[in-house]
Amino acid sequence: MWVYINYPNPHFTVHRDPSCRMIQMHGKPGQRVRRVTMYTLGDLLSEVIAGKIRFAAESGLNDLWVEIKLDTHDQEIGLVHVLQALLGRKYAPLAHAPIAEHC
């Protein structure tokens, strides 16, 4: 699953199909991408809690793609909600941003 997080226009978009055109459209040079597996999940959560993953309304910090490969779809969607809760503590626009499934 791929998740796109946009800060200036706060929303989370979930993409289940890796061949989705929208994923390719956002593949701009310098795009921030994080890959999460069961082995790297703790690292990502630690970075988010420590404020090491930043957002701002400027190029390079305005969005983030997260590739999530956990054991089940429920775990992956659960992580999206946890990320929203954690990021929303520091970035209020993300706290109640819609989470939509695209494809």
Helices and strands as residue ranges (DSSP letters): E 2-6, E 11-15, H 21-25, E 33-37, H 41-49, E 63-69, H 73-90, H 92-95, E 99-101
